[in-house]
Amino acid sequence: MSTLAAARAWLAQDPDPETRAELAVLIAAAEEDAAAHAELDDRFGTRLAFGTAGLRGELGAGPNRMNRVLVAQAAAGLAASLLADQGPDAPPTVVVGYDGRRNSRMFAEDSAEIFAGAGLRAVLLPRLLPTPVLAFAVRHLGADAGVMVTASHNPPNDNGYKVYLGGGDAGSQIVPPADARIAERIQQVADAGDVGALPRSSAYEIADESVIEAYAAATAAVAPAPAGAAGLTWVYTAMHGVGAEAFGKVLDAAGYPAPVPVAAQIAPDGAFPTVAFPNPEEPGAMDLAFETARAVGAELVIAHDPDADRLAVAVPDAGVDGGWRRLTGNQVGLLLGWRAAQAAAGRAEASLACSLVSSPGLQTVAEHFGLAFHSTLTGFKWISRAPGMVYGFEEALGYLVNPETVRDKDGISAAVAMLGMVCEARGRGVSAAGLLDEFAAAFGHFASDQISVRVDDVAQIGRMMAALRSAPPAAVGSVAVSRIDDLLSAGGALPSGDVLRLWLADGSRVIVRPSGTEPKLKLYLDVRGSSADDAASRVRSLAEGARALLEEVT
């Protein structure tokens, strides 16, 4: 089928007046305009692939964009897959949640109608809520699957569709081969060619408020406020996302003093008007939080990303511009790992887990307390499945501190755990930054850095990885490479993935991999030094060498 024919067929089944109008203009222009035809080729030359991360992409008409047709196909395909697994005599239950992004509620309601129309029990969360609440609801309601409509911290014009499985998967995100089975069913729906013919029903349920209350109670129990919480002045930003309401309920239940909110960012707004990217890791994203913290004399800043599954923490630091420093994901992850290890010490089969690109310091913590340790592929779909896992993290601000209730990263429970640590230390006269010094004294000085290259053409990432494989570097900067693990072909106990892990002669480590959610190639750098200054010097030198290596293959 030609591009124009495919576009016209899509137009005929599109229920959304906005994307229909957009596509009609493109089709009319493509007859004579090469740029419009190229745009159609991009939208219809392929489709957003359904995988372990579900779907994620830019909003717009066509199979290579997020829209109501694609979501309807995904919902119908997931319903067919669940029915094939369980049969019509035991209708599966699916719970659906959504955040505050553009079209999130519409996509969620479409999904609930299609699930109900297919004969499933469909339960829609009562309003826009954080991703961790949906992950919790899958287990709390005994659901067979869950869908969260979110693109997390992606740019404003993106949206996505995450899938969780209940039962034996315990509310974790999907992994192979489940993703392939669902993708096959989605393709069958797409091939049929008319989502308007899919049965729909408005007979879906709206989840009771008790689901949110149960999440708040379970999360507050992670770290009830210690005596040191009294009088704490701290700042919170929801980054224009949906975290504030649920987080507020948890704070009330746990007994922490209310934060000073970043007023301009506290209400949900899918346009994210005060930030270039709604990701606490991005430069400038926390500037308003720091401004607020300076104004009120805060001791701590807590930030969530828009769907509140990630956590950022910042502390006062007179040595940096602006007087505030965001802790890295590894720093927060190691502190929370220390907390978890102390609580789990002596428990048979208990383990700590992190993604293979996260700090090797967690393994040091696990060994110190006699716990098992697991290094997994990136993503909580893998971390959450580590045997005996009592705590897991990844350096991209994701932390799983409460696996008995949420089997995914949860920025809210992680924030409560961090508040508990900070307030306990505060009661001993130790600052939040002082916790890092205590960690280093106990386990050593670890330092990390990350270098990312954003590309316009995703194919360039594959070429860069191929160049590194065909001509492996003998050194990174002045330090020789002693071993390279290619996880694409490693086998054995190593996880399999498109990852290169370089071990250097001085014990440092460089990991190279494509981003799973953005058009980026990422390099992760980790060192261990004899002091904080030594570790910082080592990681700066390693970063210089890594940038030079990237220039060679770009």
C-alpha positions in Angstrom: 0.0 0.0 0.0 1.4 3.4 -0.9 1.9 6.1 1.7 -1.0 8.1 0.5 -3.3 5.1 0.5 -2.2 4.2 4.0 -2.8 7.7 5.2 -6.3 7.8 3.6 -7.2 4.5 5.2 -6.0 5.8 8.6 -8.1 8.9 8.1 -11.2 6.9 7.5 -11.0 5.1 10.9 -9.6 8.0 13.1 -12.2 9.0 15.7 -10.3 12.1 16.8 -11.3 15.3 15.0 -8.0 17.0 15.8 -5.7 14.4 14.3 -8.2 13.9 11.4 -7.9 17.6 10.5 -4.1 17.5 10.9 -3.9 14.4 8.6 -6.3 15.7 6.0 -4.2 18.8 5.6 -1.0 16.7 5.1 -2.7 14.4 2.6 -3.9 17.4 0.5 -0.5 19.0 0.6 1.5 15.8 -0.2 0.1 15.8 -3.7 2.5 18.6 -4.6 4.6 19.4 -1.5 7.7 17.2 -1.1 8.1 18.2 2.6 4.5 17.1 3.3 5.0 13.8 1.6 8.2 13.3 3.6 6.2 13.9 6.8 3.7 11.3 5.7 6.5 8.9 5.0 7.8 9.4 8.5 4.3 8.9 10.0 3.3 5.9 7.9 6.6 4.3 6.9 6.7 2.4 10.2 4.8 2.1 13.5 5.6 2.7 17.1 6.9 -0.6 18.3 5.2 -2.2 21.3 7.8 -3.6 23.6 8.7 -4.1 27.2 8.3 -0.3 27.7 4.9 -0.4 26.0 4.5 2.5 23.6 5.9 5.9 23.7 6.2 8.7 21.1 5.1 12.0 19.8 1.4 12.9 19.6 0.0 13.0 16.0 -1.8 11.1 13.3 -0.3 7.9 11.9 1.0 4.6 13.2 4.4 6.2 14.1 2.7 8.6 16.5 0.7 8.3 19.7 -3.0 8.8 18.9 -6.5 7.3 19.5 -6.2 4.8 16.7 -2.9 3.4 17.9 -4.2 3.3 21.5 -7.3 1.5 20.4 -5.3 -1.1 18.6 -3.0 -1.5 21.6 -6.0 -1.9 24.0 -7.7 -4.4 21.7 -4.5 -6.4 21.3 -3.8 -6.5 25.0 -7.4 -7.6 25.6 -7.1 -10.4 23.1 -3.8 -11.5 24.6 -5.3 -11.7 28.1 -8.4 -13.5 26.9 -6.2 -16.0 25.1 -4.2 -16.7 28.3 -7.2 -17.0 30.6 -10.2 -17.8 28.5 -13.7 -16.3 28.5 -14.9 -18.2 31.6 -12.6 -16.2 33.9 -12.7 -12.7 32.5 -9.4 -10.9 33.2 -9.4 -7.6 35.2 -7.5 -4.6 33.9 -6.9 -1.4 35.8 -6.2 1.8 33.9 -4.5 5.0 35.1 -3.5 8.2 33.5 -1.4 11.3 34.2 -1.8 15.0 33.3 -0.3 14.9 29.8 -2.2 16.0 26.8 -4.7 13.3 25.7 -3.8 11.0 28.7 -7.4 10.9 30.0 -8.8 10.4 26.5 -6.5 7.5 25.8 -7.3 5.9 29.2 -11.1 6.2 28.7 -10.8 4.7 25.2 -8.8 1.8 26.6 -11.3 1.2 29.4 -14.2 1.2 26.9 -12.4 -1.3 24.6 -11.4 -3.6 27.5 -15.0 -3.6 28.7 -16.3 -4.1 25.2 -14.1 -7.2 24.8 -15.6 -8.7 27.9 -12.9 -7.8 30.5 -13.5 -6.3 33.8 -12.1 -2.8 33.3 -11.4 -0.5 36.3 -10.4 3.2 35.6 -8.6 5.1 38.3 -10.9 8.0 39.5 -8.6 10.9 38.3 -5.1 11.7 37.1 -2.7 10.0 39.5 1.0 9.0 39.7 2.3 5.9 37.9 3.1 4.2 41.3 -0.5 4.4 42.3 -1.4 2.4 39.1 1.3 -0.1 39.8 0.0 -0.5 43.4 -3.6 -0.8 42.2 -2.7 -3.8 40.0 -1.7 -5.8 43.1 -4.2 -4.3 45.5 -7.1 -5.1 43.2 -5.8 -8.5 42.2 -5.8 -7.4 38.5 -4.4 -9.4 35.7 -3.0 -6.4 34.0 -2.6 -2.7 34.3 -2.2 0.2 31.8 -0.7 3.6 32.6 -1.0 6.3 30.1 2.1 8.4 30.6 5.3 9.5 28.9 6.9 10.2 32.3 9.5 12.9 31.9 9.5 13.1 28.0 8.9 16.4 26.1 5.4 17.9 26.3 4.2 16.6 23.0 4.9 13.0 23.8 2.7 10.4 25.4 2.9 6.7 26.1 1.3 3.4 27.2 2.9 1.3 29.9 1.7 -2.3 30.6 1.9 -4.2 33.9 1.0 -7.8 34.5 -0.5 -9.2 37.7 -0.6 -12.9 38.9 2.8 -14.5 38.9 4.4 -11.2 37.6 3.3 -9.5 40.8 2.5 -6.2 39.2 5.8 -5.7 37.3 6.2 -4.3 33.9 6.1 -6.8 31.0 9.1 -8.7 29.8 9.7 -11.1 26.9 8.0 -13.1 25.7 4.8 -11.4 26.9 5.6 -8.2 24.9 5.9 -10.2 21.7 2.6 -12.0 22.3 0.8 -8.7 22.9 2.5 -7.1 20.0 1.4 -9.9 17.7 -2.2 -9.4 18.8 -1.9 -5.6 18.3 -0.7 -6.1 14.8 -3.7 -8.4 14.0 -6.0 -5.6 15.1 -4.1 -3.1 13.0 -4.2 -5.4 10.0 -8.0 -5.6 10.3 -8.0 -1.9 9.5 -10.9 -0.3 11.3 -10.8 0.5 15.0 -14.4 1.9 14.7 -15.5 -1.7 14.4 -14.1 -2.7 17.8 -16.8 -3.3 20.4 -16.9 -0.7 23.1 -18.8 -0.5 26.4 -19.2 2.3 28.9 -19.8 -0.4 31.6 -16.3 0.0 33.1 -15.8 0.7 36.8 -14.3 3.7 38.5 -12.0 2.7 41.2 -13.0 3.5 44.7 -11.1 6.2 46.7 -10.1 3.4 49.0 -7.4 2.4 46.5 -5.6 5.8 46.9 -6.0 5.7 50.6 -4.5 2.2 50.8 -1.6 3.3 48.7 -1.0 6.3 51.0 -1.2 4.1 54.1 1.2 1.5 52.7 3.7 4.2 51.6 3.5 6.1 54.8 4.5 2.9 56.6 7.8 2.9 54.7 9.2 5.6 57.1 7.0 7.2 59.7 8.4 10.5 60.7 11.1 10.3 63.4 11.6 12.9 66.1 14.1 14.8 64.0 11.3 15.7 61.5 10.0 18.4 63.9 10.7 21.9 62.5 12.1 20.7 59.2 11.9 23.3 56.4 11.9 21.8 53.0 10.8 22.5 49.5 8.8 20.3 47.1 8.1 20.5 43.4 5.8 18.3 41.4 7.4 19.5 38.1 3.9 20.3 36.7 3.0 16.7 37.2 0.5 14.6 39.2 2.6 13.8 42.4 1.4 16.5 44.8 -1.9 15.2 45.9 -0.8 11.6 46.5 2.4 12.7 48.1 0.5 15.1 50.4 -1.7 12.2 51.6 1.4 10.1 52.4 3.2 12.9 54.2 0.1 13.5 56.4 -0.2 9.8 57.2 3.5 9.5 58.0 3.6 12.6 60.2 6.1 14.8 58.3 5.8 18.6 58.2 4.3 20.0 55.0 6.8 21.2 52.5 7.0 24.7 51.0 5.7 24.0 47.4 7.1 25.5 44.3 3.9 27.3 43.5 4.4 27.7 39.7 5.0 23.9 39.3 2.6 22.3 41.9 -0.5 21.9 39.7 -0.7 19.4 36.8 0.0 21.1 33.5 0.9 19.0 30.4 2.5 22.0 28.7 5.2 22.1 31.4 5.5 25.8 30.9 8.4 26.6 33.3 10.9 24.0 32.1 12.5 23.1 28.8 12.3 19.3 29.7 10.1 18.1 32.6 13.0 16.0 34.0 14.7 16.9 37.2 18.0 15.6 35.7 17.9 18.3 33.0 19.9 21.5 33.5 17.6 24.3 34.8 14.7 22.0 35.6 15.1 22.6 39.4 16.0 26.3 39.3 12.6 27.4 40.6 12.9 24.9 43.4 16.3 26.2 44.3 15.0 29.8 44.2 12.2 28.8 46.6 14.6 27.0 48.9 16.9 30.1 49.1 13.9 32.3 49.9 12.7 30.1 52.8 16.0 28.9 54.1 15.2 25.3 53.4 17.4 22.3 54.5 16.2 20.0 51.7 14.6 20.0 48.3 12.5 17.0 47.0 11.4 16.9 43.4 9.3 14.4 41.4 9.1 14.0 37.6 5.6 14.5 36.1 4.3 11.0 36.8 6.1 10.8 40.2 7.9 7.6 39.6 11.3 9.3 39.8 12.8 11.2 42.7 15.4 14.0 42.8 17.0 15.3 46.0 19.0 18.5 46.5 21.0 19.8 49.5 22.5 23.2 50.4 26.1 23.6 49.2 27.9 26.9 49.6 30.6 25.8 47.1 28.3 25.8 44.0 26.6 28.6 42.1 23.2 29.3 43.7 24.0 27.4 46.9 22.1 24.2 46.0 23.3 20.9 44.6 21.2 18.1 43.2 22.4 14.7 44.4 23.0 12.3 41.6 20.8 9.2 41.2 23.7 7.1 42.3 24.2 9.1 45.5 20.6 8.8 46.5 20.5 5.2 45.4 23.4 4.3 47.6 22.0 6.1 50.6 18.7 4.3 50.2 20.5 1.0 49.6 22.4 1.5 52.9 19.1 2.1 54.6 17.6 -1.1 53.1 20.6 -3.2 53.8 20.6 -2.3 57.5 16.9 -3.3 57.7 17.5 -6.6 55.8 20.7 -7.7 57.5 20.5 -11.3 58.6 17.5 -12.1 56.3 18.1 -15.3 54.4 18.0 -14.8 50.6 17.5 -11.0 50.8 19.2 -9.1 48.1 19.9 -5.7 46.7 19.7 -5.0 43.0 20.5 -2.3 40.5 20.8 -1.8 36.8 24.3 -2.7 35.4 24.8 1.0 34.6 24.3 2.1 38.2 27.0 2.5 40.8 29.0 -0.6 41.8 28.9 0.8 45.3 25.6 -1.0 45.9 27.4 -4.3 45.6 29.9 -3.1 48.2 27.0 -2.3 50.6 25.4 -5.7 50.0 28.6 -7.6 50.7 29.2 -5.6 53.8 25.8 -6.7 55.3 26.0 -10.2 54.0 23.3 -9.8 51.4 23.1 -11.1 47.8 23.5 -8.7 45.0 22.1 -8.7 41.5 23.1 -6.5 38.5 20.4 -6.4 35.8 19.6 -4.9 32.5 18.4 -1.3 32.7 14.7 -0.9 33.7 12.6 -1.9 36.6 11.0 -4.6 34.7 14.3 -6.4 35.3 15.3 -5.0 38.7 11.9 -5.9 40.2 12.4 -9.5 39.2 15.8 -9.9 40.9 15.5 -12.9 43.3 15.0 -11.9 46.9 15.1 -8.2 46.1 14.3 -5.9 49.1 15.6 -2.8 47.4 16.6 -1.8 43.8 17.6 1.3 42.0 18.8 2.8 38.8 21.0 5.9 38.4 18.3 7.7 36.4 16.5 8.7 39.6 14.5 5.5 40.0 14.2 3.7 43.3 12.2 0.7 44.5 12.1 0.8 48.3 8.8 -1.0 49.0 8.6 -4.1 46.8 5.8 -5.7 48.8 3.4 -3.1 47.6 4.8 -1.6 44.3 7.0 -3.6 41.9 8.2 -0.6 40.0 10.2 2.6 40.7 8.2 4.8 43.0 9.3 8.4 43.6 6.8 8.9 46.4 7.8 5.9 48.6 11.5 6.8 47.9 10.9 10.4 49.0 9.4 9.2 52.2 12.4 6.8 52.8 14.8 9.7 52.1 12.9 12.0 54.4 13.1 9.4 57.1 16.9 9.1 56.6 17.4 12.9 56.6 15.3 13.5 59.7 16.9 10.7 61.6 20.3 12.2 60.8 19.0 15.7 61.7 18.0 14.4 65.1 21.7 13.4 65.5 22.9 16.8 64.4 23.9 15.6 60.9 22.9 17.3 57.7 21.5 15.7 54.6 24.9 16.3 53.0 26.6 14.8 56.0 24.9 11.4 55.3 27.1 11.2 52.2 30.2 11.7 54.3 29.0 8.9 56.6 28.4 6.6 53.7 31.9 7.3 52.3 33.5 6.6 55.7 31.7 3.2 55.9 32.0 2.0 52.3 34.5 4.2 50.3 34.5 7.1 47.9 32.5 6.3 44.7 32.0 8.9 41.9 29.9 8.7 38.8 29.2 10.7 35.7 27.2 10.4 32.5 27.7 11.6 29.0 24.8 11.6 26.5 24.7 12.3 22.8 21.3 13.3 21.4 20.8 12.5 17.7 18.2 13.5 15.1 18.6 10.2 13.2 18.2 7.2 15.5 20.1 5.0 13.0 23.2 7.0 13.9 23.2 5.3 17.4 23.4 1.9 15.8 26.3 3.1 13.6 28.1 4.4 16.6 27.7 1.1 18.5 28.8 -0.8 15.5 31.9 1.4 15.2 32.9 0.7 18.8 32.4 -3.1 18.3 34.4 -3.2 15.0 37.3 -1.2 16.4 37.3 -1.6 20.2 39.1 1.1 22.0 42.5 0.2 23.6 42.2 3.0 26.1 39.9 5.7 27.4 41.9 8.8 27.8 45.2 7.7 29.3 43.9 4.6 31.0 44.2 1.3 29.2 41.1 -0.9 28.6 41.7 -4.3 30.3 38.5 -6.0 29.3 35.4 -5.4 27.2 32.1 -7.2 27.9 29.8 -7.1 24.8 26.4 -8.0 26.3 24.9 -8.5 22.9 26.9 -11.8 22.7 28.3 -12.4 26.2 26.1 -15.3 27.3 26.5 -17.1 30.6 25.6 -15.2 33.7 25.7 -11.8 32.1 22.4 -10.2 31.1 21.9 -9.9 27.3 21.4 -6.5 25.7 22.9 -3.9 23.4 25.5 -2.8 25.9 29.3 -2.5 25.9 31.0 -2.6 29.3 34.6 -1.4 29.4 36.8 -2.3 32.4 39.9 -0.1 32.7 43.3 -0.9 34.2 42.8 1.4 37.2 39.5 -0.3 38.2 37.2 2.3 36.6 34.3 1.3 34.4 32.7 2.8 31.3 29.3 1.5 30.0 27.9 2.4 26.6 24.3 1.8 25.6 21.5 3.4 23.6 18.7 5.0 25.6 15.6 3.0 25.8 13.2 6.0 25.8 15.0 8.8 24.0 17.2 9.3 20.8 20.4 9.2 22.8 23.6 7.3 23.2 24.6 7.2 26.8 28.0 6.6 28.5 28.1 5.8 32.2 31.3 6.4 34.1 32.2 5.0 37.5 35.3 5.2 39.6 36.4 4.6 43.2 39.0 6.8 44.8 41.0 7.0 48.0 39.2 10.2 49.0 36.3 12.4 47.7 38.8 14.6 45.9 40.6 11.7 44.4 37.3 10.1 43.1 36.2 13.5 41.7 39.5 13.9 39.9 39.4 10.4 38.5 35.9 10.8 37.1 36.7 14.2 35.5 39.7 12.6 33.8 37.6 9.7 32.7 34.9 12.0 31.3 37.5 13.8 29.2 38.6 10.5 27.7 35.1 9.3 27.1 34.2 12.5 25.2 37.2 12.0 23.0 36.1 8.5 22.3 32.7 9.6 21.3 34.1 12.2 18.9 36.0 9.3 17.2 32.8 7.4 16.5 30.3 10.2 15.9 
